[in-house]
Amino acid sequence: MVHKFVTKGTIEEKIDAIIQDKQKLSGDILSSGGEQWITEFSNEQLMEIFALGGESS
């Protein structure tokens, strides 16, 4: 369990607000676009994504 203590009116409060905004933004972007996490791709899909030039299916 982790407790976060932030004193009002300090730089830590501003940093905490920035971190929360970034986490919300990344959550909004990843959840709304229907994208997949790279760990959810099959081996074949990964090979196709990272193949350099040459053939494409």
Distance bins in CASP14 RR format, pairs under 12 A and 6 or more apart:
PFRMAT RR
TARGET T0000
AUTHOR 0000-0000-0000
RMODE 2
METHOD distances of the structure
MODEL  1
4 12 0 0 0 0 1 0 0 0 0 0 0
4 13 0 0 0 0 0 1 0 0 0 0 0
4 15 0 0 0 0 0 1 0 0 0 0 0
4 16 1 0 0 1 0 0 0 0 0 0 0
4 19 0 0 0 0 1 0 0 0 0 0 0
4 20 0 0 0 0 0 1 0 0 0 0 0
5 12 0 0 0 0 1 0 0 0 0 0 0
5 13 0 0 0 0 0 1 0 0 0 0 0
5 16 0 0 0 0 0 1 0 0 0 0 0
6 12 1 0 1 0 0 0 0 0 0 0 0
6 13 1 0 1 0 0 0 0 0 0 0 0
6 14 0 0 0 0 1 0 0 0 0 0 0
6 15 0 0 0 0 1 0 0 0 0 0 0
6 16 1 0 1 0 0 0 0 0 0 0 0
6 17 0 0 0 0 1 0 0 0 0 0 0
6 18 0 0 0 0 0 1 0 0 0 0 0
6 19 0 0 0 0 0 1 0 0 0 0 0
6 20 0 0 0 0 0 1 0 0 0 0 0
7 13 1 0 0 1 0 0 0 0 0 0 0
7 14 0 0 0 0 0 1 0 0 0 0 0
7 15 0 0 0 0 0 1 0 0 0 0 0
7 16 0 0 0 0 0 1 0 0 0 0 0
8 14 0 0 0 0 0 1 0 0 0 0 0
8 16 0 0 0 0 0 1 0 0 0 0 0
8 17 0 0 0 0 0 1 0 0 0 0 0
9 15 0 0 0 0 0 1 0 0 0 0 0
9 16 0 0 0 0 0 1 0 0 0 0 0
9 17 0 0 0 0 0 1 0 0 0 0 0
10 16 0 0 0 0 1 0 0 0 0 0 0
10 17 0 0 0 0 0 1 0 0 0 0 0
11 17 0 0 0 0 0 1 0 0 0 0 0
11 18 0 0 0 0 0 1 0 0 0 0 0
12 18 0 0 0 0 0 1 0 0 0 0 0
12 19 0 0 0 0 0 1 0 0 0 0 0
13 19 0 0 0 0 0 1 0 0 0 0 0
13 20 0 0 0 0 0 1 0 0 0 0 0
14 20 0 0 0 0 0 1 0 0 0 0 0
14 21 0 0 0 0 0 1 0 0 0 0 0
15 21 0 0 0 0 0 1 0 0 0 0 0
15 22 0 0 0 0 0 1 0 0 0 0 0
16 22 0 0 0 0 0 1 0 0 0 0 0
16 23 0 0 0 0 0 1 0 0 0 0 0
17 23 0 0 0 0 0 1 0 0 0 0 0
17 24 0 0 0 0 0 1 0 0 0 0 0
18 24 0 0 0 0 0 1 0 0 0 0 0
18 25 0 0 0 0 0 1 0 0 0 0 0
19 25 0 0 0 0 0 1 0 0 0 0 0
19 26 0 0 0 0 0 1 0 0 0 0 0
20 26 0 0 0 0 0 1 0 0 0 0 0
20 27 0 0 0 0 0 1 0 0 0 0 0
21 27 0 0 0 0 0 1 0 0 0 0 0
21 28 0 0 0 0 0 1 0 0 0 0 0
22 28 0 0 0 0 0 1 0 0 0 0 0
22 29 0 0 0 0 0 1 0 0 0 0 0
23 29 0 0 0 0 0 1 0 0 0 0 0
23 30 0 0 0 0 0 1 0 0 0 0 0
24 30 0 0 0 0 0 1 0 0 0 0 0
24 31 0 0 0 0 0 1 0 0 0 0 0
24 32 0 0 0 0 0 1 0 0 0 0 0
25 31 0 0 0 0 0 1 0 0 0 0 0
25 32 0 0 0 0 0 1 0 0 0 0 0
26 32 0 0 0 0 0 1 0 0 0 0 0
26 35 0 0 0 0 0 1 0 0 0 0 0
27 33 0 0 0 0 0 1 0 0 0 0 0
27 34 0 0 0 0 0 1 0 0 0 0 0
27 35 0 0 0 0 0 1 0 0 0 0 0
27 37 0 0 0 0 0 1 0 0 0 0 0
28 34 0 0 0 0 0 1 0 0 0 0 0
28 35 0 0 0 0 0 1 0 0 0 0 0
29 35 0 0 0 0 1 0 0 0 0 0 0
30 36 0 0 0 0 1 0 0 0 0 0 0
30 37 1 0 0 1 0 0 0 0 0 0 0
30 38 0 0 0 0 0 1 0 0 0 0 0
30 40 0 0 0 0 0 1 0 0 0 0 0
31 37 0 0 0 0 0 1 0 0 0 0 0
34 40 0 0 0 0 0 1 0 0 0 0 0
35 41 0 0 0 0 0 1 0 0 0 0 0
36 42 0 0 0 0 0 1 0 0 0 0 0
36 45 0 0 0 0 1 0 0 0 0 0 0
36 46 0 0 0 0 0 1 0 0 0 0 0
36 49 0 0 0 0 0 1 0 0 0 0 0
37 46 0 0 0 0 0 1 0 0 0 0 0
38 45 0 0 0 0 1 0 0 0 0 0 0
38 46 1 0 0 1 0 0 0 0 0 0 0
38 49 0 0 0 0 1 0 0 0 0 0 0
38 50 0 0 0 0 0 1 0 0 0 0 0
39 45 0 0 0 0 0 1 0 0 0 0 0
39 46 0 0 0 0 1 0 0 0 0 0 0
40 46 0 0 0 0 0 1 0 0 0 0 0
41 47 0 0 0 0 1 0 0 0 0 0 0
41 48 0 0 0 0 1 0 0 0 0 0 0
41 49 1 0 0 1 0 0 0 0 0 0 0
41 50 0 0 0 0 0 1 0 0 0 0 0
42 48 0 0 0 0 1 0 0 0 0 0 0
42 49 0 0 0 0 0 1 0 0 0 0 0
43 49 0 0 0 0 0 1 0 0 0 0 0
43 50 0 0 0 0 0 1 0 0 0 0 0
44 50 0 0 0 0 0 1 0 0 0 0 0
44 51 0 0 0 0 0 1 0 0 0 0 0
44 57 0 0 0 0 1 0 0 0 0 0 0
45 51 0 0 0 0 0 1 0 0 0 0 0
45 57 0 0 0 0 0 1 0 0 0 0 0
47 55 0 0 0 0 0 1 0 0 0 0 0
47 56 0 0 0 0 0 1 0 0 0 0 0
47 57 0 0 0 0 0 1 0 0 0 0 0
48 54 0 0 0 0 0 1 0 0 0 0 0
48 55 0 0 0 0 1 0 0 0 0 0 0
48 56 1 0 0 1 0 0 0 0 0 0 0
48 57 1 0 0 1 0 0 0 0 0 0 0
49 56 0 0 0 0 0 1 0 0 0 0 0
49 57 0 0 0 0 0 1 0 0 0 0 0
51 57 0 0 0 0 1 0 0 0 0 0 0
END
